[in-house]
Amino acid sequence: MAQASVAKFLLSARAVEQFPRPLDFEAAFFGRSNVGKSSLLNTYTGVSKLARVSGTPGCTREINFFLIDNKYYLVDLPGYGYARYSKDEQQRWAELINEYISLRASRILGVVILDIRRGLTDLDVMLLDILKSHDVNYIIVATKIDKLKTNELRAATLLLKSQIKSAGFDGDIIRFSSVTGEGKKELYNNITKKYQHYKELQKEKTDGVFVDE
């Protein structure tokens, strides 16, 4: 199986008080506006309309929580970097995202989505810095690979790896296409592996608290 078997929308939060109770693990999807985040989420879960897909960037204006297999949250965060909305609105989103990361850092796997054609931007670096400062594990997913020819894709991948390394970060890149489905299995396996790891860590903590003397 290369997709979540059961995925359902839980709630949208515009304030910390609206966040659902924490689970042991949350796969949090971050990315600039118009990197194909909604299409990726729909492809990953196999539910075509789970996340809203729009031709207009910046449509996700709150944090959306989805429950996957009744086990963990998939979290869709507002896209950053789109100038259509006011600075006050963008600042509110930034604060909400920062609060989410601060409160849930120990449970989060960050899925950082980049457009393979655009490379690593300053805003992407800022996000990775925030995740790193909170000791949040992350994986990098490069989308829209179907837009490039084979030689172009190879060159774009090498450039992106170089940019990430030069910025002081590491991690493999999962190349992903919502059109062809390439990368879906690899992304699913990565998230599932991390989920199992986080569950084991939580069990160890719980066992440590309740050890009989």
C-alpha positions as CSV (number, residue, x, y, z in Angstrom):
1,M,0.0,0.0,0.0
2,A,1.4,3.4,-1.0
3,Q,-1.2,5.7,0.4
4,A,-3.1,6.4,3.7
5,S,-6.1,4.0,3.8
6,V,-8.4,6.3,5.6
7,A,-8.1,10.1,5.5
8,K,-10.7,12.5,6.8
9,F,-10.9,16.3,7.4
10,L,-11.0,17.1,11.1
11,L,-11.0,20.8,11.5
12,S,-9.5,24.2,10.5
13,A,-7.9,26.4,13.1
14,R,-7.3,30.1,13.0
15,A,-6.1,30.3,16.6
16,V,-4.1,28.0,19.0
17,E,-7.2,27.4,21.1
18,Q,-8.8,25.7,18.1
19,F,-6.0,23.1,17.7
20,P,-7.2,19.5,18.3
21,R,-5.7,17.5,21.1
22,P,-2.2,16.4,20.2
23,L,-1.4,12.9,19.0
24,D,2.0,11.2,19.2
25,F,2.8,12.1,15.6
26,E,1.9,14.8,13.1
27,A,3.1,15.1,9.5
28,A,3.1,18.9,8.9
29,F,3.2,20.1,5.3
30,F,4.9,23.5,4.7
31,G,5.5,25.3,1.5
32,R,5.4,28.5,-0.5
33,S,2.1,29.4,-2.1
34,N,1.6,27.7,-5.5
35,V,4.1,24.9,-4.9
36,G,1.4,22.3,-5.5
37,K,0.8,21.5,-1.8
38,S,-2.9,20.8,-2.1
39,S,-2.4,18.5,-5.1
40,L,0.3,16.7,-3.3
41,L,-1.9,16.1,-0.2
42,N,-4.7,14.8,-2.4
43,T,-2.3,12.5,-4.3
44,Y,-0.7,11.2,-1.1
45,T,-4.0,10.3,0.6
46,G,-5.7,9.1,-2.6
47,V,-8.7,11.5,-1.8
48,S,-9.1,13.8,-4.8
49,K,-10.8,16.6,-2.9
50,L,-9.3,16.3,0.6
51,A,-7.4,19.5,0.2
52,R,-8.7,22.4,-1.9
53,V,-6.9,22.8,-5.2
54,S,-7.1,26.3,-6.7
55,G,-5.5,28.2,-9.5
56,T,-5.1,31.1,-7.1
57,P,-2.2,30.9,-4.7
58,G,-2.7,31.6,-1.0
59,C,-6.1,29.9,-0.6
60,T,-5.1,28.0,2.6
61,R,-5.7,30.7,5.3
62,E,-5.8,28.6,8.4
63,I,-4.2,25.4,9.7
64,N,-6.1,22.4,8.4
65,F,-5.9,19.1,10.4
66,F,-6.7,15.7,8.8
67,L,-6.9,12.4,10.6
68,I,-5.0,9.6,8.9
69,D,-5.9,6.0,9.6
70,N,-7.1,7.1,13.0
71,K,-3.5,7.2,14.0
72,Y,-1.9,10.6,13.3
73,Y,-2.6,14.0,11.9
74,L,-1.7,15.3,8.5
75,V,-1.4,19.1,8.9
76,D,-1.8,21.5,6.0
77,L,-0.3,24.9,6.9
78,P,-0.9,28.2,5.1
79,G,1.4,28.8,2.1
80,Y,3.9,31.6,2.6
81,G,5.3,34.2,0.3
82,Y,2.1,35.3,-1.6
83,A,1.7,39.1,-1.7
84,R,-2.1,39.2,-2.4
85,Y,-3.0,39.5,1.3
86,S,-2.2,42.3,3.6
87,K,1.0,42.4,5.7
88,D,-1.2,42.1,8.8
89,E,-2.8,39.0,7.5
90,Q,0.6,37.5,6.5
91,Q,1.9,38.3,9.9
92,R,-1.0,36.6,11.6
93,W,-0.3,33.4,9.5
94,A,3.4,33.6,10.4
95,E,2.6,33.9,14.1
96,L,0.1,31.0,14.0
97,I,2.6,28.8,12.2
98,N,5.3,29.7,14.7
99,E,3.0,28.9,17.6
100,Y,2.0,25.6,16.0
101,I,5.7,24.6,15.6
102,S,6.6,25.7,19.2
103,L,3.7,23.8,20.8
104,R,4.0,20.6,18.8
105,A,7.8,20.5,17.9
106,S,8.4,17.1,19.6
107,R,5.6,15.5,17.6
108,I,6.1,17.0,14.2
109,L,7.7,15.7,11.1
110,G,8.1,18.7,8.8
111,V,7.4,18.0,5.1
112,V,9.0,20.9,3.3
113,I,7.6,21.3,-0.2
114,L,9.6,23.1,-2.9
115,D,8.9,23.7,-6.5
116,I,11.8,21.9,-8.3
117,R,11.8,24.7,-11.0
118,R,12.2,27.5,-8.5
119,G,14.8,26.0,-6.2
120,L,15.4,27.1,-2.6
121,T,14.2,30.6,-1.8
122,D,15.0,32.9,1.1
123,L,11.6,32.2,2.7
124,D,12.3,28.4,2.4
125,V,15.6,29.0,4.3
126,M,13.8,30.9,7.0
127,L,11.3,28.0,7.5
128,L,14.1,25.5,7.6
129,D,15.9,27.7,10.2
130,I,12.8,27.7,12.3
131,L,12.4,23.9,12.1
132,K,16.0,23.4,12.9
133,S,15.9,25.8,15.9
134,H,13.0,23.7,17.4
135,D,14.8,20.4,16.7
136,V,12.0,19.4,14.3
137,N,12.9,16.6,11.9
138,Y,12.0,17.3,8.3
139,I,12.1,15.8,4.8
140,I,12.2,17.8,1.6
141,V,9.8,17.1,-1.3
142,A,10.4,18.7,-4.7
143,T,7.2,19.0,-6.7
144,K,6.2,19.6,-10.3
145,I,8.9,17.3,-11.7
146,D,6.6,16.4,-14.6
147,K,7.1,20.0,-15.9
148,L,10.7,19.3,-16.7
149,K,12.4,17.1,-19.3
150,T,14.8,14.4,-18.1
151,N,18.0,16.5,-18.5
152,E,16.4,19.6,-17.0
153,L,15.2,17.5,-14.0
154,R,18.6,16.1,-13.4
155,A,20.2,19.6,-13.5
156,A,17.4,21.1,-11.3
157,T,17.8,18.3,-8.7
158,L,21.6,18.8,-8.5
159,L,21.2,22.5,-8.2
160,L,18.6,22.1,-5.4
161,K,20.8,19.7,-3.5
162,S,23.7,22.2,-3.8
163,Q,21.5,25.1,-2.6
164,I,20.3,23.1,0.4
165,K,23.8,22.1,1.4
166,S,25.2,25.7,0.9
167,A,22.4,27.0,3.2
168,G,23.6,24.7,6.0
169,F,20.9,22.0,5.8
170,D,20.9,18.4,4.8
171,G,18.4,15.6,3.9
172,D,17.5,13.7,0.9
173,I,15.1,15.1,-1.7
174,I,11.9,13.2,-2.7
175,R,11.0,14.1,-6.2
176,F,7.2,14.2,-6.6
177,S,4.6,14.6,-9.3
178,S,0.9,14.8,-8.6
179,V,0.3,14.1,-12.3
180,T,2.2,10.9,-12.6
181,G,2.3,9.8,-9.0
182,E,6.1,9.5,-9.0
183,G,7.4,9.9,-5.4
184,K,4.2,8.9,-3.8
185,K,5.4,5.6,-2.5
186,E,8.7,7.0,-1.3
187,L,6.9,9.8,0.6
188,Y,4.4,7.4,2.1
189,N,7.2,5.1,3.3
190,N,9.2,8.0,4.8
191,I,6.2,9.3,6.7
192,T,5.2,5.7,7.9
193,K,8.8,5.0,9.0
194,K,8.9,8.3,11.0
195,Y,5.4,7.6,12.5
196,Q,6.7,4.2,13.8
197,H,9.8,5.8,15.2
198,Y,7.8,8.5,17.0
199,K,5.5,5.9,18.4
200,E,8.4,3.9,19.8
201,L,9.8,7.0,21.4
202,Q,6.5,7.8,23.1
203,K,6.2,4.2,24.3
204,E,9.7,4.4,25.8
205,K,8.8,7.6,27.6
206,T,5.6,6.1,29.0
207,D,7.3,2.9,30.1
208,G,10.0,5.0,31.8
209,V,7.4,6.9,33.8
210,F,5.5,3.8,35.0
211,V,8.5,1.5,35.8
212,D,7.9,-0.3,39.2
213,E,10.6,0.0,41.7
